[in-house]
Amino acid sequence: MSNEDFTPDEGESQQAGPASPFTPPTQPGPLARPANYTPYASAAPVWPTTIGVIGMVFGAGAILLTLGGTAISLVMLKAANAPPAPQFSDRWMPWSLASLFVTCAVAILILIAGIGIAKRRPWGPRAAKVWAVVKIIFVVASTVYGYQMQKATVEAMQQSSPASPVPDPQMLLGFGMCVGLVWGWALPVFLLIWFGRASVKEEISKWS
């Protein structure tokens, strides 16, 4: 018996049953979405906040340490009526004052850059890269000059107390110079590499 023998009666309801999953839809669906549409919106990156906070903390800390350390040293020297420390002697005074001014200026720059990065402003990364270049140059100059100052201090100590010389002063000074370079270059080199990445540049291009 073929399927044509089974026909519904005229009074019988001819409502369609549930649609097959392979049946094309007959109801209008949603409008077409853009080609770059994704059903799940990507979360905003957190690195601007992280780097911005690091910059602000680094800048504020450098300002406080520089000004506070200088003030405490001057007060202690005046209270004890002691001779000036090597960094405050007439020979090193010009460099000490210039170093203090540049350190504060550089710290203020990274503080402002950190604020701009945390707020996702395009000028924030630019200020951070300027700070990084200035910081690298300043660290080299500060390390070399500091080495000369410490060397002169060690030689003066050896002349005043020849019975108790400082062990291997050149090795200690060289080690301190290397540590100072690595420590001073860590953050600026990282920022230059980070802001040079293509994905980071693309994210910054969206900031306004």
C-alpha positions in Angstrom: 0.0 0.0 0.0 1.4 3.4 -1.0 1.5 6.6 0.9 -1.0 8.2 -1.6 -3.8 6.0 -0.1 -3.6 7.9 3.2 -5.2 11.4 2.7 -6.7 13.4 5.5 -10.4 14.0 5.6 -11.8 17.4 4.7 -12.9 18.2 8.3 -9.7 16.9 9.8 -7.2 19.6 10.9 -4.2 19.8 8.7 -1.9 21.7 11.1 1.7 21.1 10.4 3.7 19.3 13.1 7.0 20.4 14.5 9.4 21.6 11.9 12.3 19.4 11.0 15.8 20.7 12.0 16.6 20.5 8.3 13.7 22.6 7.2 14.5 26.2 6.2 13.0 28.8 8.5 9.8 30.5 7.2 9.8 33.3 9.8 12.0 36.4 9.4 15.1 36.3 11.4 17.4 38.9 12.9 19.1 41.5 10.7 22.4 40.7 9.2 25.3 41.5 11.5 28.6 43.2 10.6 31.4 41.0 9.4 33.5 41.7 12.5 30.6 40.9 14.9 31.4 38.5 17.7 28.7 37.1 20.0 30.9 37.7 23.0 32.3 41.2 23.5 36.0 41.2 24.3 36.9 42.5 27.7 38.9 45.8 27.8 42.6 45.1 28.5 43.9 45.8 32.0 47.5 46.6 31.1 46.8 50.4 30.8 45.7 50.5 34.4 48.5 48.3 35.6 51.3 50.2 33.8 49.6 53.5 34.7 49.6 52.7 38.4 53.3 51.5 38.2 54.2 54.8 36.6 52.4 56.9 39.2 53.9 54.9 42.1 57.4 55.1 40.5 57.2 58.8 39.9 55.7 59.7 43.3 58.2 57.5 45.1 61.2 58.9 43.3 60.1 62.5 44.1 59.6 61.7 47.8 62.8 59.7 48.2 64.9 62.3 46.4 63.6 65.3 48.3 63.2 63.5 51.6 66.7 61.9 51.5 68.3 65.2 50.6 66.5 67.1 53.3 67.3 64.5 56.0 71.0 64.5 55.0 71.3 68.3 55.2 69.5 68.4 58.6 71.7 65.7 60.1 74.9 67.3 58.8 73.8 70.7 60.2 72.7 69.2 63.6 76.0 67.2 64.0 78.1 70.1 62.8 80.0 67.6 60.7 82.0 68.2 57.6 80.0 68.0 54.3 79.6 64.6 52.9 81.3 63.9 49.6 78.2 64.5 47.5 77.8 67.9 49.1 81.4 69.0 48.9 82.4 71.9 46.6 83.8 69.6 44.0 80.5 67.6 43.6 78.0 70.2 44.5 77.1 71.3 40.9 76.5 67.8 39.9 74.5 67.0 43.0 72.2 70.0 42.4 71.8 69.2 38.7 71.1 65.5 39.5 68.5 66.5 42.1 66.7 68.8 39.6 66.8 66.2 36.7 65.7 63.4 39.0 62.6 65.3 40.1 61.8 66.5 36.6 62.1 62.9 35.3 60.0 61.6 38.1 57.3 64.2 37.4 57.3 63.1 33.8 56.7 59.5 34.5 54.0 60.4 37.1 52.1 62.4 34.4 52.6 59.7 31.9 51.2 57.1 34.3 48.1 59.2 34.8 47.6 59.5 31.0 48.1 55.7 30.5 45.7 54.8 33.3 43.0 57.2 31.8 43.7 55.7 28.3 44.8 59.0 26.8 47.0 58.9 23.6 49.5 61.3 25.0 50.2 59.0 28.0 52.3 56.4 26.0 54.1 59.1 24.1 55.1 60.8 27.4 56.2 57.4 28.8 58.5 56.8 25.7 60.0 60.2 26.1 60.6 59.5 29.8 62.2 56.1 28.9 64.7 57.7 26.6 65.6 60.5 29.0 65.8 58.0 31.9 68.2 55.7 30.0 70.5 58.6 29.2 70.3 60.1 32.7 71.1 56.7 34.3 74.2 56.3 32.2 75.4 59.8 33.2 74.5 59.4 36.8 76.2 56.0 37.1 79.4 57.2 35.5 79.5 60.4 37.7 78.5 58.5 40.8 81.4 56.0 40.1 83.9 58.9 40.0 82.5 60.3 43.2 82.6 57.0 45.0 86.1 56.3 43.7 87.3 59.7 45.1 85.7 58.9 48.4 87.4 55.5 48.7 90.7 57.0 47.8 90.3 59.7 50.5 89.4 57.0 53.0 92.4 55.0 52.2 94.7 58.0 52.6 93.2 58.9 55.9 93.3 55.4 57.2 96.0 53.5 55.4 96.0 50.7 58.1 92.5 49.6 57.2 92.1 49.9 53.4 88.8 49.1 51.7 89.0 45.6 50.2 88.9 45.5 46.4 87.4 49.0 45.9 87.4 48.7 42.2 85.5 45.5 42.2 82.9 46.8 44.6 82.5 50.0 42.6 82.3 48.1 39.3 79.6 45.8 40.7 77.6 48.7 42.1 77.9 50.4 38.7 76.5 47.3 36.9 73.6 47.0 39.4 72.8 50.7 39.0 72.6 50.4 35.2 70.4 47.3 35.3 68.1 48.7 38.0 67.8 52.1 36.3 67.2 50.6 32.8 64.6 48.0 33.8 61.4 50.0 33.6 62.4 52.3 30.7 63.5 49.4 28.5 60.4 47.5 29.3 58.2 50.4 28.4 60.0 50.9 25.0 59.5 47.3 24.2 55.9 47.1 25.4 54.7 50.2 23.5 56.5 49.0 20.4 54.2 45.9 20.1 51.7 45.9 17.3 48.8 44.8 19.5 49.5 47.6 22.0 49.8 50.2 19.2 46.4 49.0 17.9 44.8 49.4 21.3 46.3 52.9 21.8 44.9 53.9 18.4 41.4 53.5 19.9 42.0 55.9 22.7 40.7 59.4 22.6 
